[in-house]
Amino acid sequence: MEKLIDIINTDNERNIIQEICDNDLAKVKNTYGGKRKGSGAKPKYNEKTTTIAFRCPQSKVSELKSLVKAKLCEWAITNK
């Protein structure tokens, strides 16, 4: 856009082109990002949650994950 404006000879032509470009850009509305009603992850539980981390023997990782996943599924609420 700047190169086009540099090519134009008169100030009047520059102003007209700049006004057209500014008006077209102002009409474009982003449809992505920002806040939108109803967007985002729905709560899985009826209370606040927190992230925890702890050490576990490598041989017990899959067993522990299974236990934790089963318990979290038991506590989860159904979102409609």
PDB file with SEQRES, HELIX, SHEET and CRYST1 records, atoms N, CA, C and O in Angstrom:
SEQRES   1 A   80  MET GLU LYS LEU ILE ASP ILE ILE ASN THR ASP ASN GLU          
SEQRES   2 A   80  ARG ASN ILE ILE GLN GLU ILE CYS ASP ASN ASP LEU ALA          
SEQRES   3 A   80  LYS VAL LYS ASN THR TYR GLY GLY LYS ARG LYS GLY SER          
SEQRES   4 A   80  GLY ALA LYS PRO LYS TYR ASN GLU LYS THR THR THR ILE          
SEQRES   5 A   80  ALA PHE ARG CYS PRO GLN SER LYS VAL SER GLU LEU LYS          
SEQRES   6 A   80  SER LEU VAL LYS ALA LYS LEU CYS GLU TRP ALA ILE THR          
SEQRES   7 A   80  ASN LYS                                                      
HELIX    1 AA1 GLU A    2  ILE A    7  1                                   6    
HELIX    2 AA2 ASP A   11  LYS A   27  1                                  17    
HELIX    3 AA3 GLN A   58  LYS A   60  5                                   3    
HELIX    4 AA4 VAL A   61  TRP A   75  1                                  15    
CRYST1    1.000    1.000    1.000  90.00  90.00  90.00 P 1           1          
ATOM      1  N   MET A   1       0.830  -1.179   0.000  1.00  0.00           N  
ATOM      2  CA  MET A   1       0.000   0.000   0.000  1.00  0.00           C  
ATOM      3  C   MET A   1       0.879   1.248   0.000  1.00  0.00           C  
ATOM      4  O   MET A   1       0.565   2.219  -0.689  1.00  0.00           O  
ATOM      5  N   GLU A   2       1.963   1.239   0.754  1.00  0.00           N  
ATOM      6  CA  GLU A   2       2.845   2.404   0.807  1.00  0.00           C  
ATOM      7  C   GLU A   2       3.478   2.667  -0.555  1.00  0.00           C  
ATOM      8  O   GLU A   2       3.630   3.826  -0.940  1.00  0.00           O  
ATOM      9  N   LYS A   3       3.849   1.626  -1.293  1.00  0.00           N  
ATOM     10  CA  LYS A   3       4.466   1.803  -2.599  1.00  0.00           C  
ATOM     11  C   LYS A   3       3.483   2.423  -3.574  1.00  0.00           C  
ATOM     12  O   LYS A   3       3.865   3.272  -4.380  1.00  0.00           O  
ATOM     13  N   LEU A   4       2.234   2.017  -3.513  1.00  0.00           N  
ATOM     14  CA  LEU A   4       1.203   2.587  -4.372  1.00  0.00           C  
ATOM     15  C   LEU A   4       1.049   4.077  -4.086  1.00  0.00           C  
ATOM     16  O   LEU A   4       0.914   4.879  -5.010  1.00  0.00           O  
ATOM     17  N   ILE A   5       1.068   4.443  -2.830  1.00  0.00           N  
ATOM     18  CA  ILE A   5       0.913   5.849  -2.462  1.00  0.00           C  
ATOM     19  C   ILE A   5       2.120   6.661  -2.932  1.00  0.00           C  
ATOM     20  O   ILE A   5       1.957   7.821  -3.310  1.00  0.00           O  
ATOM     21  N   ASP A   6       3.313   6.094  -2.918  1.00  0.00           N  
ATOM     22  CA  ASP A   6       4.513   6.794  -3.376  1.00  0.00           C  
ATOM     23  C   ASP A   6       4.473   7.055  -4.876  1.00  0.00           C  
ATOM     24  O   ASP A   6       5.049   8.040  -5.338  1.00  0.00           O  
ATOM     25  N   ILE A   7       3.805   6.193  -5.653  1.00  0.00           N  
ATOM     26  CA  ILE A   7       3.742   6.343  -7.109  1.00  0.00           C  
ATOM     27  C   ILE A   7       2.797   7.478  -7.512  1.00  0.00           C  
ATOM     28  O   ILE A   7       3.017   8.139  -8.527  1.00  0.00           O  
ATOM     29  N   ILE A   8       1.757   7.700  -6.728  1.00  0.00           N  
ATOM     30  CA  ILE A   8       0.756   8.723  -7.048  1.00  0.00           C  
ATOM     31  C   ILE A   8       1.421  10.108  -7.063  1.00  0.00           C  
ATOM     32  O   ILE A   8       2.240  10.430  -6.202  1.00  0.00           O  
ATOM     33  N   ASN A   9       1.047  10.917  -8.063  1.00  0.00           N  
ATOM     34  CA  ASN A   9       1.717  12.195  -8.267  1.00  0.00           C  
ATOM     35  C   ASN A   9       1.213  13.325  -7.373  1.00  0.00           C  
ATOM     36  O   ASN A   9       2.018  14.018  -6.750  1.00  0.00           O  
ATOM     37  N   THR A  10      -0.074  13.520  -7.301  1.00  0.00           N  
ATOM     38  CA  THR A  10      -0.585  14.698  -6.598  1.00  0.00           C  
ATOM     39  C   THR A  10      -0.995  14.352  -5.175  1.00  0.00           C  
ATOM     40  O   THR A  10      -1.303  13.203  -4.859  1.00  0.00           O  
ATOM     41  N   ASP A  11      -0.992  15.367  -4.330  1.00  0.00           N  
ATOM     42  CA  ASP A  11      -1.417  15.191  -2.949  1.00  0.00           C  
ATOM     43  C   ASP A  11      -2.881  14.780  -2.880  1.00  0.00           C  
ATOM     44  O   ASP A  11      -3.264  13.984  -2.024  1.00  0.00           O  
ATOM     45  N   ASN A  12      -3.701  15.321  -3.780  1.00  0.00           N  
ATOM     46  CA  ASN A  12      -5.117  14.997  -3.793  1.00  0.00           C  
ATOM     47  C   ASN A  12      -5.318  13.506  -4.081  1.00  0.00           C  
ATOM     48  O   ASN A  12      -6.117  12.847  -3.417  1.00  0.00           O  
ATOM     49  N   GLU A  13      -4.590  12.978  -5.071  1.00  0.00           N  
ATOM     50  CA  GLU A  13      -4.693  11.548  -5.396  1.00  0.00           C  
ATOM     51  C   GLU A  13      -4.220  10.690  -4.217  1.00  0.00           C  
ATOM     52  O   GLU A  13      -4.827   9.665  -3.906  1.00  0.00           O  
ATOM     53  N   ARG A  14      -3.143  11.114  -3.572  1.00  0.00           N  
ATOM     54  CA  ARG A  14      -2.635  10.391  -2.404  1.00  0.00           C  
ATOM     55  C   ARG A  14      -3.682  10.340  -1.301  1.00  0.00           C  
ATOM     56  O   ARG A  14      -3.901   9.294  -0.689  1.00  0.00           O  
ATOM     57  N   ASN A  15      -4.325  11.474  -1.051  1.00  0.00           N  
ATOM     58  CA  ASN A  15      -5.341  11.537   0.000  1.00  0.00           C  
ATOM     59  C   ASN A  15      -6.529  10.641  -0.315  1.00  0.00           C  
ATOM     60  O   ASN A  15      -7.063   9.978   0.574  1.00  0.00           O  
ATOM     61  N   ILE A  16      -6.945  10.618  -1.581  1.00  0.00           N  
ATOM     62  CA  ILE A  16      -8.077   9.786  -1.987  1.00  0.00           C  
ATOM     63  C   ILE A  16      -7.738   8.308  -1.799  1.00  0.00           C  
ATOM     64  O   ILE A  16      -8.535   7.554  -1.239  1.00  0.00           O  
ATOM     65  N   ILE A  17      -6.563   7.892  -2.263  1.00  0.00           N  
ATOM     66  CA  ILE A  17      -6.137   6.495  -2.134  1.00  0.00           C  
ATOM     67  C   ILE A  17      -6.010   6.116  -0.655  1.00  0.00           C  
ATOM     68  O   ILE A  17      -6.449   5.041  -0.245  1.00  0.00           O  
ATOM     69  N   GLN A  18      -5.417   6.990   0.127  1.00  0.00           N  
ATOM     70  CA  GLN A  18      -5.241   6.705   1.553  1.00  0.00           C  
ATOM     71  C   GLN A  18      -6.593   6.570   2.249  1.00  0.00           C  
ATOM     72  O   GLN A  18      -6.770   5.692   3.094  1.00  0.00           O  
ATOM     73  N   GLU A  19      -7.547   7.431   1.900  1.00  0.00           N  
ATOM     74  CA  GLU A  19      -8.880   7.378   2.501  1.00  0.00           C  
ATOM     75  C   GLU A  19      -9.601   6.080   2.133  1.00  0.00           C  
ATOM     76  O   GLU A  19     -10.247   5.466   2.982  1.00  0.00           O  
ATOM     77  N   ILE A  20      -9.493   5.666   0.877  1.00  0.00           N  
ATOM     78  CA  ILE A  20     -10.118   4.413   0.440  1.00  0.00           C  
ATOM     79  C   ILE A  20      -9.510   3.233   1.193  1.00  0.00           C  
ATOM     80  O   ILE A  20     -10.234   2.363   1.677  1.00  0.00           O  
ATOM     81  N   CYS A  21      -8.199   3.203   1.290  1.00  0.00           N  
ATOM     82  CA  CYS A  21      -7.524   2.102   1.973  1.00  0.00           C  
ATOM     83  C   CYS A  21      -7.886   2.077   3.455  1.00  0.00           C  
ATOM     84  O   CYS A  21      -8.144   1.007   4.006  1.00  0.00           O  
ATOM     85  N   ASP A  22      -7.907   3.220   4.098  1.00  0.00           N  
ATOM     86  CA  ASP A  22      -8.237   3.292   5.521  1.00  0.00           C  
ATOM     87  C   ASP A  22      -9.669   2.832   5.767  1.00  0.00           C  
ATOM     88  O   ASP A  22      -9.925   2.104   6.726  1.00  0.00           O  
ATOM     89  N   ASN A  23     -10.597   3.241   4.925  1.00  0.00           N  
ATOM     90  CA  ASN A  23     -11.996   2.854   5.096  1.00  0.00           C  
ATOM     91  C   ASN A  23     -12.186   1.352   4.903  1.00  0.00           C  
ATOM     92  O   ASN A  23     -12.942   0.728   5.647  1.00  0.00           O  
ATOM     93  N   ASP A  24     -11.517   0.770   3.924  1.00  0.00           N  
ATOM     94  CA  ASP A  24     -11.639  -0.668   3.683  1.00  0.00           C  
ATOM     95  C   ASP A  24     -11.071  -1.469   4.849  1.00  0.00           C  
ATOM     96  O   ASP A  24     -11.641  -2.488   5.237  1.00  0.00           O  
ATOM     97  N   LEU A  25      -9.950  -1.013   5.411  1.00  0.00           N  
ATOM     98  CA  LEU A  25      -9.348  -1.729   6.523  1.00  0.00           C  
ATOM     99  C   LEU A  25     -10.202  -1.609   7.776  1.00  0.00           C  
ATOM    100  O   LEU A  25     -10.250  -2.536   8.585  1.00  0.00           O  
ATOM    101  N   ALA A  26     -10.870  -0.484   7.942  1.00  0.00           N  
ATOM    102  CA  ALA A  26     -11.709  -0.287   9.120  1.00  0.00           C  
ATOM    103  C   ALA A  26     -12.940  -1.181   9.080  1.00  0.00           C  
ATOM    104  O   ALA A  26     -13.472  -1.533  10.132  1.00  0.00           O  
ATOM    105  N   LYS A  27     -13.404  -1.557   7.891  1.00  0.00           N  
ATOM    106  CA  LYS A  27     -14.600  -2.381   7.763  1.00  0.00           C  
ATOM    107  C   LYS A  27     -14.322  -3.851   8.055  1.00  0.00           C  
ATOM    108  O   LYS A  27     -15.240  -4.598   8.396  1.00  0.00           O  
ATOM    109  N   VAL A  28     -13.070  -4.272   7.925  1.00  0.00           N  
ATOM    110  CA  VAL A  28     -12.724  -5.676   8.143  1.00  0.00           C  
ATOM    111  C   VAL A  28     -12.756  -5.967   9.640  1.00  0.00           C  
ATOM    112  O   VAL A  28     -12.085  -5.297  10.425  1.00  0.00           O  
ATOM    113  N   LYS A  29     -13.542  -6.971  10.030  1.00  0.00           N  
ATOM    114  CA  LYS A  29     -13.653  -7.348  11.430  1.00  0.00           C  
ATOM    115  C   LYS A  29     -13.044  -8.736  11.603  1.00  0.00           C  
ATOM    116  O   LYS A  29     -13.364  -9.667  10.863  1.00  0.00           O  
ATOM    117  N   ASN A  30     -12.174  -8.854  12.578  1.00  0.00           N  
ATOM    118  CA  ASN A  30     -11.570 -10.155  12.855  1.00  0.00           C  
ATOM    119  C   ASN A  30     -12.612 -11.083  13.434  1.00  0.00           C  
ATOM    120  O   ASN A  30     -13.369 -10.701  14.326  1.00  0.00           O  
ATOM    121  N   THR A  31     -12.651 -12.296  12.930  1.00  0.00           N  
ATOM    122  CA  THR A  31     -13.586 -13.290  13.434  1.00  0.00           C  
ATOM    123  C   THR A  31     -12.850 -14.361  14.235  1.00  0.00           C  
ATOM    124  O   THR A  31     -13.401 -15.429  14.502  1.00  0.00           O  
ATOM    125  N   TYR A  32     -11.632 -14.081  14.609  1.00  0.00           N  
ATOM    126  CA  TYR A  32     -10.849 -15.029  15.376  1.00  0.00           C  
ATOM    127  C   TYR A  32     -10.221 -14.310  16.560  1.00  0.00           C  
ATOM    128  O   TYR A  32     -10.031 -13.094  16.529  1.00  0.00           O  
ATOM    129  N   GLY A  33      -9.900 -15.069  17.604  1.00  0.00           N  
ATOM    130  CA  GLY A  33      -9.269 -14.505  18.783  1.00  0.00           C  
ATOM    131  C   GLY A  33     -10.234 -13.677  19.615  1.00  0.00           C  
ATOM    132  O   GLY A  33     -11.384 -13.465  19.232  1.00  0.00           O  
ATOM    133  N   GLY A  34      -9.753 -13.219  20.745  1.00  0.00           N  
ATOM    134  CA  GLY A  34     -10.563 -12.379  21.608  1.00  0.00           C  
ATOM    135  C   GLY A  34     -11.605 -13.156  22.385  1.00  0.00           C  
ATOM    136  O   GLY A  34     -11.676 -14.382  22.304  1.00  0.00           O  
ATOM    137  N   LYS A  35     -12.416 -12.424  23.143  1.00  0.00           N  
ATOM    138  CA  LYS A  35     -13.453 -13.045  23.956  1.00  0.00           C  
ATOM    139  C   LYS A  35     -14.721 -13.241  23.148  1.00  0.00           C  
ATOM    140  O   LYS A  35     -15.125 -12.368  22.381  1.00  0.00           O  
ATOM    141  N   ARG A  36     -15.335 -14.378  23.326  1.00  0.00           N  
ATOM    142  CA  ARG A  36     -16.639 -14.647  22.726  1.00  0.00           C  
ATOM    143  C   ARG A  36     -17.479 -15.383  23.753  1.00  0.00           C  
ATOM    144  O   ARG A  36     -16.970 -16.245  24.469  1.00  0.00           O  
ATOM    145  N   LYS A  37     -18.747 -15.057  23.833  1.00  0.00           N  
ATOM    146  CA  LYS A  37     -19.633 -15.702  24.780  1.00  0.00           C  
ATOM    147  C   LYS A  37     -19.715 -17.202  24.475  1.00  0.00           C  
ATOM    148  O   LYS A  37     -19.931 -17.602  23.330  1.00  0.00           O  
ATOM    149  N   GLY A  38     -19.542 -18.016  25.507  1.00  0.00           N  
ATOM    150  CA  GLY A  38     -19.641 -19.461  25.347  1.00  0.00           C  
ATOM    151  C   GLY A  38     -18.382 -20.135  24.846  1.00  0.00           C  
ATOM    152  O   GLY A  38     -18.364 -21.354  24.678  1.00  0.00           O  
ATOM    153  N   SER A  39     -17.314 -19.364  24.600  1.00  0.00           N  
ATOM    154  CA  SER A  39     -16.088 -19.986  24.098  1.00  0.00           C  
ATOM    155  C   SER A  39     -15.248 -20.517  25.257  1.00  0.00           C  
ATOM    156  O   SER A  39     -15.465 -20.157  26.414  1.00  0.00           O  
ATOM    157  N   GLY A  40     -14.319 -21.349  24.939  1.00  0.00           N  
ATOM    158  CA  GLY A  40     -13.411 -21.882  25.944  1.00  0.00           C  
ATOM    159  C   GLY A  40     -13.853 -23.240  26.466  1.00  0.00           C  
ATOM    160  O   GLY A  40     -14.954 -23.715  26.188  1.00  0.00           O  
ATOM    161  N   ALA A  41     -12.975 -23.833  27.216  1.00  0.00           N  
ATOM    162  CA  ALA A  41     -13.246 -25.163  27.769  1.00  0.00           C  
ATOM    163  C   ALA A  41     -14.329 -25.075  28.840  1.00  0.00           C  
ATOM    164  O   ALA A  41     -14.347 -24.148  29.650  1.00  0.00           O  
ATOM    165  N   LYS A  42     -15.206 -26.031  28.829  1.00  0.00           N  
ATOM    166  CA  LYS A  42     -16.264 -26.098  29.837  1.00  0.00           C  
ATOM    167  C   LYS A  42     -15.705 -26.779  31.082  1.00  0.00           C  
ATOM    168  O   LYS A  42     -14.840 -27.648  30.973  1.00  0.00           O  
ATOM    169  N   PRO A  43     -16.189 -26.397  32.260  1.00  0.00           N  
ATOM    170  CA  PRO A  43     -15.663 -27.014  33.489  1.00  0.00           C  
ATOM    171  C   PRO A  43     -16.008 -28.501  33.555  1.00  0.00           C  
ATOM    172  O   PRO A  43     -17.110 -28.915  33.193  1.00  0.00           O  
ATOM    173  N   LYS A  44     -15.050 -29.290  34.020  1.00  0.00           N  
ATOM    174  CA  LYS A  44     -15.275 -30.730  34.137  1.00  0.00           C  
ATOM    175  C   LYS A  44     -15.747 -31.111  35.541  1.00  0.00           C  
ATOM    176  O   LYS A  44     -16.287 -32.198  35.749  1.00  0.00           O  
ATOM    177  N   TYR A  45     -15.539 -30.211  36.496  1.00  0.00           N  
ATOM    178  CA  TYR A  45     -15.870 -30.503  37.883  1.00  0.00           C  
ATOM    179  C   TYR A  45     -16.667 -29.340  38.462  1.00  0.00           C  
ATOM    180  O   TYR A  45     -16.664 -28.245  37.900  1.00  0.00           O  
ATOM    181  N   ASN A  46     -17.335 -29.566  39.560  1.00  0.00           N  
ATOM    182  CA  ASN A  46     -18.158 -28.531  40.189  1.00  0.00           C  
ATOM    183  C   ASN A  46     -17.369 -27.643  41.143  1.00  0.00           C  
ATOM    184  O   ASN A  46     -17.955 -26.970  41.990  1.00  0.00           O  
ATOM    185  N   GLU A  47     -16.078 -27.636  41.016  1.00  0.00           N  
ATOM    186  CA  GLU A  47     -15.232 -26.813  41.876  1.00  0.00           C  
ATOM    187  C   GLU A  47     -13.960 -26.440  41.131  1.00  0.00           C  
ATOM    188  O   GLU A  47     -13.690 -26.971  40.053  1.00  0.00           O  
ATOM    189  N   LYS A  48     -13.185 -25.535  41.698  1.00  0.00           N  
ATOM    190  CA  LYS A  48     -11.919 -25.142  41.072  1.00  0.00           C  
ATOM    191  C   LYS A  48     -10.945 -26.312  41.100  1.00  0.00           C  
ATOM    192  O   LYS A  48     -11.006 -27.179  41.972  1.00  0.00           O  
ATOM    193  N   THR A  49     -10.044 -26.312  40.117  1.00  0.00           N  
ATOM    194  CA  THR A  49      -9.051 -27.384  40.039  1.00  0.00           C  
ATOM    195  C   THR A  49      -7.652 -26.797  40.109  1.00  0.00           C  
ATOM    196  O   THR A  49      -7.468 -25.589  39.959  1.00  0.00           O  
ATOM    197  N   THR A  50      -6.677 -27.648  40.333  1.00  0.00           N  
ATOM    198  CA  THR A  50      -5.277 -27.237  40.356  1.00  0.00           C  
ATOM    199  C   THR A  50      -4.439 -28.337  39.714  1.00  0.00           C  
ATOM    200  O   THR A  50      -4.869 -29.488  39.638  1.00  0.00           O  
ATOM    201  N   THR A  51      -3.267 -27.987  39.261  1.00  0.00           N  
ATOM    202  CA  THR A  51      -2.346 -28.945  38.657  1.00  0.00           C  
ATOM    203  C   THR A  51      -1.350 -29.388  39.715  1.00  0.00           C  
ATOM    204  O   THR A  51      -0.823 -28.567  40.466  1.00  0.00           O  
ATOM    205  N   ILE A  52      -1.094 -30.688  39.772  1.00  0.00           N  
ATOM    206  CA  ILE A  52      -0.102 -31.207  40.721  1.00  0.00           C  
ATOM    207  C   ILE A  52       0.929 -32.030  39.959  1.00  0.00           C  
ATOM    208  O   ILE A  52       0.660 -32.531  38.867  1.00  0.00           O  
ATOM    209  N   ALA A  53       2.094 -32.160  40.542  1.00  0.00           N  
ATOM    210  CA  ALA A  53       3.158 -32.983  39.955  1.00  0.00           C  
ATOM    211  C   ALA A  53       3.893 -33.685  41.095  1.00  0.00           C  
ATOM    212  O   ALA A  53       4.146 -33.089  42.142  1.00  0.00           O  
ATOM    213  N   PHE A  54       4.228 -34.931  40.885  1.00  0.00           N  
ATOM    214  CA  PHE A  54       4.972 -35.671  41.891  1.00  0.00           C  
ATOM    215  C   PHE A  54       5.741 -36.792  41.217  1.00  0.00           C  
ATOM    216  O   PHE A  54       5.466 -37.147  40.071  1.00  0.00           O  
ATOM    217  N   ARG A  55       6.699 -37.343  41.933  1.00  0.00           N  
ATOM    218  CA  ARG A  55       7.532 -38.416  41.391  1.00  0.00           C  
ATOM    219  C   ARG A  55       6.885 -39.776  41.657  1.00  0.00           C  
ATOM    220  O   ARG A  55       6.207 -39.994  42.661  1.00  0.00           O  
ATOM    221  N   CYS A  56       7.128 -40.667  40.717  1.00  0.00           N  
ATOM    222  CA  CYS A  56       6.557 -42.008  40.786  1.00  0.00           C  
ATOM    223  C   CYS A  56       7.579 -42.976  40.177  1.00  0.00           C  
ATOM    224  O   CYS A  56       8.264 -42.620  39.219  1.00  0.00           O  
ATOM    225  N   PRO A  57       7.689 -44.184  40.715  1.00  0.00           N  
ATOM    226  CA  PRO A  57       8.598 -45.150  40.096  1.00  0.00           C  
ATOM    227  C   PRO A  57       8.166 -45.431  38.648  1.00  0.00           C  
ATOM    228  O   PRO A  57       6.974 -45.541  38.363  1.00  0.00           O  
ATOM    229  N   GLN A  58       9.124 -45.544  37.755  1.00  0.00           N  
ATOM    230  CA  GLN A  58       8.821 -45.744  36.340  1.00  0.00           C  
ATOM    231  C   GLN A  58       7.978 -46.988  36.095  1.00  0.00           C  
ATOM    232  O   GLN A  58       7.131 -46.997  35.203  1.00  0.00           O  
ATOM    233  N   SER A  59       8.200 -48.019  36.869  1.00  0.00           N  
ATOM    234  CA  SER A  59       7.459 -49.262  36.664  1.00  0.00           C  
ATOM    235  C   SER A  59       5.984 -49.131  37.048  1.00  0.00           C  
ATOM    236  O   SER A  59       5.179 -49.991  36.692  1.00  0.00           O  
ATOM    237  N   LYS A  60       5.619 -48.066  37.768  1.00  0.00           N  
ATOM    238  CA  LYS A  60       4.244 -47.890  38.249  1.00  0.00           C  
ATOM    239  C   LYS A  60       3.494 -46.765  37.536  1.00  0.00           C  
ATOM    240  O   LYS A  60       2.347 -46.479  37.880  1.00  0.00           O  
ATOM    241  N   VAL A  61       4.123 -46.122  36.549  1.00  0.00           N  
ATOM    242  CA  VAL A  61       3.519 -44.959  35.881  1.00  0.00           C  
ATOM    243  C   VAL A  61       2.191 -45.320  35.228  1.00  0.00           C  
ATOM    244  O   VAL A  61       1.196 -44.633  35.457  1.00  0.00           O  
ATOM    245  N   SER A  62       2.146 -46.362  34.433  1.00  0.00           N  
ATOM    246  CA  SER A  62       0.905 -46.705  33.725  1.00  0.00           C  
ATOM    247  C   SER A  62      -0.200 -47.094  34.708  1.00  0.00           C  
ATOM    248  O   SER A  62      -1.363 -46.746  34.501  1.00  0.00           O  
ATOM    249  N   GLU A  63       0.155 -47.811  35.771  1.00  0.00           N  
ATOM    250  CA  GLU A  63      -0.834 -48.186  36.782  1.00  0.00           C  
ATOM    251  C   GLU A  63      -1.397 -46.955  37.484  1.00  0.00           C  
ATOM    252  O   GLU A  63      -2.603 -46.847  37.705  1.00  0.00           O  
ATOM    253  N   LEU A  64      -0.504 -46.027  37.830  1.00  0.00           N  
ATOM    254  CA  LEU A  64      -0.935 -44.806  38.509  1.00  0.00           C  
ATOM    255  C   LEU A  64      -1.820 -43.950  37.593  1.00  0.00           C  
ATOM    256  O   LEU A  64      -2.835 -43.408  38.032  1.00  0.00           O  
ATOM    257  N   LYS A  65      -1.428 -43.834  36.314  1.00  0.00           N  
ATOM    258  CA  LYS A  65      -2.236 -43.065  35.362  1.00  0.00           C  
ATOM    259  C   LYS A  65      -3.640 -43.651  35.229  1.00  0.00           C  
ATOM    260  O   LYS A  65      -4.625 -42.913  35.173  1.00  0.00           O  
ATOM    261  N   SER A  66      -3.726 -44.974  35.180  1.00  0.00           N  
ATOM    262  CA  SER A  66      -5.027 -45.636  35.080  1.00  0.00           C  
ATOM    263  C   SER A  66      -5.895 -45.338  36.297  1.00  0.00           C  
ATOM    264  O   SER A  66      -7.085 -45.050  36.163  1.00  0.00           O  
ATOM    265  N   LEU A  67      -5.300 -45.409  37.475  1.00  0.00           N  
ATOM    266  CA  LEU A  67      -6.043 -45.126  38.702  1.00  0.00           C  
ATOM    267  C   LEU A  67      -6.531 -43.682  38.743  1.00  0.00           C  
ATOM    268  O   LEU A  67      -7.687 -43.414  39.071  1.00  0.00           O  
ATOM    269  N   VAL A  68      -5.650 -42.771  38.411  1.00  0.00           N  
ATOM    270  CA  VAL A  68      -6.005 -41.348  38.447  1.00  0.00           C  
ATOM    271  C   VAL A  68      -7.079 -41.042  37.406  1.00  0.00           C  
ATOM    272  O   VAL A  68      -8.046 -40.338  37.698  1.00  0.00           O  
ATOM    273  N   LYS A  69      -6.914 -41.564  36.204  1.00  0.00           N  
ATOM    274  CA  LYS A  69      -7.902 -41.320  35.146  1.00  0.00           C  
ATOM    275  C   LYS A  69      -9.277 -41.853  35.534  1.00  0.00           C  
ATOM    276  O   LYS A  69     -10.288 -41.191  35.301  1.00  0.00           O  
ATOM    277  N   ALA A  70      -9.320 -43.043  36.123  1.00  0.00           N  
ATOM    278  CA  ALA A  70     -10.587 -43.634  36.546  1.00  0.00           C  
ATOM    279  C   ALA A  70     -11.257 -42.777  37.616  1.00  0.00           C  
ATOM    280  O   ALA A  70     -12.468 -42.563  37.577  1.00  0.00           O  
ATOM    281  N   LYS A  71     -10.474 -42.289  38.564  1.00  0.00           N  
ATOM    282  CA  LYS A  71     -11.025 -41.469  39.636  1.00  0.00           C  
ATOM    283  C   LYS A  71     -11.519 -40.128  39.081  1.00  0.00           C  
ATOM    284  O   LYS A  71     -12.584 -39.658  39.484  1.00  0.00           O  
ATOM    285  N   LEU A  72     -10.773 -39.507  38.171  1.00  0.00           N  
ATOM    286  CA  LEU A  72     -11.194 -38.235  37.582  1.00  0.00           C  
ATOM    287  C   LEU A  72     -12.477 -38.400  36.773  1.00  0.00           C  
ATOM    288  O   LEU A  72     -13.345 -37.527  36.799  1.00  0.00           O  
ATOM    289  N   CYS A  73     -12.600 -39.517  36.055  1.00  0.00           N  
ATOM    290  CA  CYS A  73     -13.832 -39.785  35.305  1.00  0.00           C  
ATOM    291  C   CYS A  73     -15.015 -39.947  36.259  1.00  0.00           C  
ATOM    292  O   CYS A  73     -16.132 -39.533  35.950  1.00  0.00           O  
ATOM    293  N   GLU A  74     -14.766 -40.540  37.394  1.00  0.00           N  
ATOM    294  CA  GLU A  74     -15.810 -40.721  38.402  1.00  0.00           C  
ATOM    295  C   GLU A  74     -16.292 -39.365  38.942  1.00  0.00           C  
ATOM    296  O   GLU A  74     -17.481 -39.185  39.209  1.00  0.00           O  
ATOM    297  N   TRP A  75     -15.377 -38.431  39.098  1.00  0.00           N  
ATOM    298  CA  TRP A  75     -15.700 -37.112  39.661  1.00  0.00           C  
ATOM    299  C   TRP A  75     -16.252 -36.147  38.609  1.00  0.00           C  
ATOM    300  O   TRP A  75     -16.900 -35.163  38.966  1.00  0.00           O  
ATOM    301  N   ALA A  76     -16.012 -36.404  37.340  1.00  0.00           N  
ATOM    302  CA  ALA A  76     -16.364 -35.460  36.280  1.00  0.00           C  
ATOM    303  C   ALA A  76     -17.875 -35.289  36.185  1.00  0.00           C  
ATOM    304  O   ALA A  76     -18.649 -36.202  36.472  1.00  0.00           O  
ATOM    305  N   ILE A  77     -18.268 -34.078  35.769  1.00  0.00           N  
ATOM    306  CA  ILE A  77     -19.686 -33.792  35.533  1.00  0.00           C  
ATOM    307  C   ILE A  77     -19.957 -33.887  34.037  1.00  0.00           C  
ATOM    308  O   ILE A  77     -19.032 -33.783  33.231  1.00  0.00           O  
ATOM    309  N   THR A  78     -21.192 -34.081  33.669  1.00  0.00           N  
ATOM    310  CA  THR A  78     -21.557 -34.169  32.255  1.00  0.00           C  
ATOM    311  C   THR A  78     -21.948 -32.788  31.759  1.00  0.00           C  
ATOM    312  O   THR A  78     -22.876 -32.180  32.292  1.00  0.00           O  
ATOM    313  N   ASN A  79     -21.252 -32.282  30.740  1.00  0.00           N  
ATOM    314  CA  ASN A  79     -21.590 -30.994  30.121  1.00  0.00           C  
ATOM    315  C   ASN A  79     -22.518 -31.216  28.961  1.00  0.00           C  
ATOM    316  O   ASN A  79     -22.269 -32.071  28.111  1.00  0.00           O  
ATOM    317  N   LYS A  80     -23.595 -30.446  28.919  1.00  0.00           N  
ATOM    318  CA  LYS A  80     -24.554 -30.582  27.824  1.00  0.00           C  
ATOM    319  C   LYS A  80     -24.508 -29.367  26.940  1.00  0.00           C  
ATOM    320  O   LYS A  80     -25.246 -29.290  25.957  1.00  0.00           O  
TER     321      LYS A  80                                                      
END                                                                             
